[in-house]
Amino acid sequence: MASKSELRRFRSNLSGELDSAALYETLAGAEHDSERKQVYAELAASERDHARVWSEKLRANGVNVRTHRASVKTQMMRALVRVFGPNFVLKTVAASEYADRDKYAGQPDAAGMSEEEHRHAGIVQEVANRGAPGQSRGKQIAAAESWHRGVSSGNDLRAAVLGANDGLVSNFCLIMGVAGAGAPARTILLTAFAGLVAGACSMALGEWLSVTNARELARTQIAKEADELEHTPDAERHELALIYQSKGLDAAEARRVAAQIMRDKDKALDTLTREELGLDPAELGGNPWTAGLVSFFLFSIGAVFPALPFVWAHGVSGIIQCIVLSSVGLAAIGVFTSLFNGRGAVYSAVRQILIGMVAAGFTFGVGKLLGVSMS
């Protein structure tokens, strides 16, 4: 008979495999590309096979295996897939698979599954790296390189959550500071919406400037690379050869590949831009106007939570409702952050609420002190 700790491990493994299977089944159902759909379906089937192993172990020990209910994180990911499509969460799924690839490393009875989990992580990473159907291998490689650079810093989902968090926390703290100073409800309401608009505009402008400057710098670097290609082709061919040597080719093969690429200047410039500068000539950091509008929208979503109660309430009642509504928003953000931080949903929600409350409490105290000293 298995010990209590082993039974807990069996249950945890079973739950994790069933959650993964449910997510991949949802991805397969929402995916339009037949190749990706097949990949997701095969991954789901593999996870189901793993789940059967743990289910059988539990039954062999006299444990009644109940119908599985997907975790909050899995339900949220599935909902996001249905609403926004597979690509919206794909990088988060890939990062999660990569983080969990060693989850069976210390379990002797799951050696085969451990190897398969490593394969799964590689497969999902490859799907995340892959471009649109029919895209050239060179562009796929470039996409892979950008994914590796960006996986630790985030993706669309992460950016959306953090943008809303900025709006909520900053406006919540601003409102609590003004409320602590004893300002009337109309002043608090005006401050709340002024903070929303000012903060959203600031975020939008900052994002617009960031993307615009990145694009201008990229263009300058590409222009310089083109100039070097025109005037010092031998040096650029040597650089290309060194790049391919660093990727594992022997010196002679690297020189041959570099010489072949240099026959077409456009191809050579594209290759040098990707390999030496780490830039995708087709994107150059994205559209600054889209980035600015998205930042404005996301910040506003978060900032409206603490502001709304003062539309219909005032005094202590308004402050209490502001705290409650802000807590709900902070909890939701915490749950969303659990999708890509590897922590549990409850832990992430509670941590987010505590941090937000500490910040708001501090600004309330500062407002109280300033209000008293100025009165």
CORWO-V439501 format. One line per field, one symbol per residue. ss: DSSP state (~ for helix, > for strand, _ for the rest). psi: psi as a letter, one per 30 degrees, with the letter a starting at -180 (. if undefined). A space follows every 10 residues. Layout:
BEGIN
ss: ???
psi: ???
END
This chain:
BEGIN
ss: ___~~~~~~~ ~~~~~~~~~~ ~~~~~~~~~~ ___~~~~~~~ ~~~~~~~~~~ ~~~~~~~~~~ __________ _~~~~~~~~~ ~~~~_~~~~~ ~~~~~~~~~_ _______~~~ ~~~~~~~~~~ ~~~~~~~~~_ ______~~~~ ~~~~~~~~~~ _____~~~~~ ~~~~~~~~~~ ~~~~~~~~~~ ____~~~~~~ ~~~~~~~~~~ ~~~~~~~~~~ ~~~~~~~~~~ ~~~~~~~~~~ ~_~~~~~~~~ ~~~~~~____ ~~~~~~~~~~ ~~__~~~~~~ ~~~~~_____ _______~~~ ~~~~~~~~~~ ~~~~~~~~~~ ~~__~~~~~~ ~~~~~~~~~~ ~~~~~~~~~~ ~___~~~~~~ ~~~~~~~~~~ ~~~~~~~~~~ ~~~~_
psi: klleeeeeee eeeeeeeeee eeeeeeeeef kfkeeeeeee eeeeeeeeee eeeeeeeeef ggkjjlkkkk leeeeeeeee eeeflefefe eeeeeeeeeg fgfgegjfgh eeeeeeeeee eeeeeeeefk alkfkleeee eeeeeeeeef effaaeeeee eeeeeeeeee eeeeeeeeef fgkleeeeee eefeeeeeee eeeeeeeeee eeeeeeeeee eeeeeeeeee fieeeeeeee eeefefffkl eeeeeeeeee effjeeeeee eeeeeefhkj ffehfakeee eeeeeeeeee eeffefeeff efllbeeeee eeeeeeeeee eeeeeefffg fflleeeeee eeeeeeeeee eeeeeeeeee eeff.
END
